[in-house]
Amino acid sequence: MTSPDVLVVGAGAAGLFAAIHAGRSGARVLALDGARRLGLKILVAGGGRCNVTHDFVDETSYAGSSSNAIRKVLRRFDVSDTIEFFAQYGVTLKREETGKLFPTTNRSRTVLDALLRAAEEAGVVIKYPRRVEAIRHQDGAFVVAGEWGEVSAPRLILATGGRSLPKSGSDGQGYEFARTLGHSVADEIHPALVPLILPGEHPFREISGIAVPACLVLRSGTGKILKTFHDDLLFTHFGLSGPCALDMSRHWRAALLEDPGTRLELNLFPEHSETSFDKALLSSPHATPLGHLKASLPERLSKVVCDMAGIDPSARLGQLPREARKALVRMCITASLGVEGDRGFTHAEVTMGGVPLKEIRLETMESRVRPGLQIIGEILDVDGRIGGYNFQWAWASGFIAGSARID
């Protein structure tokens, strides 16, 4: 296709969805992607099962741009619309206990194949690997170029993704394209939904593979609670992973940028406060610390907790000195983690930061500074929780851009 009406740069979830709906609207659409394997993020999502969306999605599960702006986009294409779209291509979704919606096949390939079939039916031409090296606006058209040559169109949809999982093609180049075309990009671009690293000698690194329901609490340097997440926490050889840690990661990073005194605390008994847990210990004077903890936690974790609290795991709770018992309480309810960092973009599921929504016309996803340019998906300053929220953002922003009429 040498003279498309619409050029889509990036054929991931958002780009494919935009291309499909632009094609359905009658436009000649050419989508370019730099990856050697198309749709890699879709294929690896959800452990290879692809968490297509969540059973309930609203703006409260996202961060970055304003909640009001995020809500306006999400309302244009909601969860029921997503379910209906994939059903048209034979992909039925099932709800799991967490609220996540997966294809009943448990195969992410099912999702990607449906998108590619929809694109083909809409007349979309997809070329890959076609890495885009430069974009310029010239004589009323967007000229996209790379080692493969160049092509132009009056309308450009930028769907390059952020910087997460760079092997998929999301290496941050899209931010430079956005700047070149007149947009600003958030000063801080960081990994989000990313595992957290604990200091090298931290005892929790010795119990790799253990997962428990837990609560992570983010506090400011003054002790104010900034964010709380209750979910499964996975201890690993490098630190912390699992939904609880991943959801907290971007908030930890954002808070740390504002306040170096920010700290992260772990509560292994989310149903308890320090006071109620202390009462629970006092009510079992004949139990041992290890025995009491083992009733709720794995034995290896229980032993590490006792060791970190500096108490004898075989002593009787009723015989523990008050300070020793208080140390155990703190270790179980408000343990300070001393997080050193995160595992970076290579292990991140999404990106924190991007082009602010205030520079986008939300009814069309068109740029306010460059007519004919639309920006969607992860390159925008919007990132959601784990659980299908980021895919729903891709579907919603892609639908709006693709189905919009741009003069």
Stockholm file with secondary structure:
# STOCKHOLM 1.0

chainA/1-407         MTSPDVLVVGAGAAGLFAAIHAGRSGARVLALDGARRLGLKILVAGGGRCNVTHDFVDETSYAGSSSNAIRKVLRRFDVSDTIEFFAQYGVTLKREETGKLFPTTNRSRTVLDALLRAAEEAGVVIKYPRRVEAIRHQDGAFVVAGEWGEVSAPRLILATGGRSLPKSGSDGQGYEFARTLGHSVADEIHPALVPLILPGEHPFREISGIAVPACLVLRSGTGKILKTFHDDLLFTHFGLSGPCALDMSRHWRAALLEDPGTRLELNLFPEHSETSFDKALLSSPHATPLGHLKASLPERLSKVVCDMAGIDPSARLGQLPREARKALVRMCITASLGVEGDRGFTHAEVTMGGVPLKEIRLETMESRVRPGLQIIGEILDVDGRIGGYNFQWAWASGFIAGSARID
#=GR chainA/1-407 SS CCSCSEEEECCSHHHHHHHHHHHHTTCCEEEECCCSSTTHHHHHHHHHTCCCEESSCCGGGEEESCHHHHHHHHHHSCHHHHHHHHHTTTCCEEECTTSEEEETTCCHHHHHHHHHHHHHHTTCEEECSCCCCEEEEETTEEEEEETTEEEEESEEEECCCCSSSGGGTCSSHHHHHHHHTTCCCCSCCEEESCCEECCTTCGGGGGTTCEEEEEEEEECTTCCEEEEEEEEEEECSSEEEHHHHHHHHHHHHHHHHHCTTCEEEEESCTTCCHHHHHHHHHTCTTSCHHHHHHTTSCHHHHHHHHHHHTCCTTSCGGGSCHHHHHHHHHHHHSEECCCCEECCGGGCSEEECCBCGGGEETTTTEESSSTTEEECGGGBSEEECTTTHHHHHHHHHHHHHHHCCCC
#=GC SS_cons         CCSCSEEEECCSHHHHHHHHHHHHTTCCEEEECCCSSTTHHHHHHHHHTCCCEESSCCGGGEEESCHHHHHHHHHHSCHHHHHHHHHTTTCCEEECTTSEEEETTCCHHHHHHHHHHHHHHTTCEEECSCCCCEEEEETTEEEEEETTEEEEESEEEECCCCSSSGGGTCSSHHHHHHHHTTCCCCSCCEEESCCEECCTTCGGGGGTTCEEEEEEEEECTTCCEEEEEEEEEEECSSEEEHHHHHHHHHHHHHHHHHCTTCEEEEESCTTCCHHHHHHHHHTCTTSCHHHHHHTTSCHHHHHHHHHHHTCCTTSCGGGSCHHHHHHHHHHHHSEECCCCEECCGGGCSEEECCBCGGGEETTTTEESSSTTEEECGGGBSEEECTTTHHHHHHHHHHHHHHHCCCC
//
